[in-house]
Amino acid sequence: MRSQFLVFMSLVLLSLCSTAMGSDVTQQPKLADYTDGEKWVWKYKGVTSSGEIRADGIDTKKIISKNGELFMVTAPRTFPLTDIVKPVDSKKARYNWPLQVGKKWTLEEHWESEDGTKGSTIQDAKVLSFKAETVEAGTFMAYTIQYKGKITNTRGYSANTEDIHVYAPELKMFIKLTQIQDDYVYVEELIEYSK
């Protein structure tokens, strides 16, 4: 009887440990995770090593409801939230769900800018940590994800890159972003969040 009790207690403890270890695993946000009126505001600045400011401003995203459907509003456009929460099947996406410390993958993005320039971003990604991170908007549990690689485009531009995304599951968004492209450093930080 005693040995059965010990086996039972061992299984209970193993189950509790597994649950605790799994608590640092984050799935892709779903439509039900967002609310009408939710809003994120970031400040951003991009500076070259010679001190030239190439970007400086504020960026905002907000969730609105139209006829019972949720939309995300950004500076350039408004689009259905269902587009954002579509399951990401690619193992080469910016966020390779589920997120978990130690996870590695290769990000591969092919894009076209508004002026018709085509380019590629290929970076090795790794989730470095999950811990409390403080930005101007507050302190949130967040993953720090490092991306290292190269960006190229059809105009002959090529640069080594290192990006650090600090992603807060509670907010379903990054709270800080640092991008380094050769001699250019761009930083975006969340300054306001509201529901």
Buried (B, 14 or more C-beta within 10 A) or exposed (E): EEEEEEEEEEEEEEEEEEEEEEEBBBEBBEEEBBEEEBBBBBBBBBBEEEEEEEEEEEBEBBBBEEEEEBBBBEEEEEEBBEEBBEEEEEEBBBBBBEBBBEBEBEBBBEEEEEEEEEBBBBBEBBBEBBEEBEBEBBEBBBBBBBBBBEBBBEEEEEBEBBBBBBBBBEBBBBBBBBBBBEEBBBBBBBBBBEE
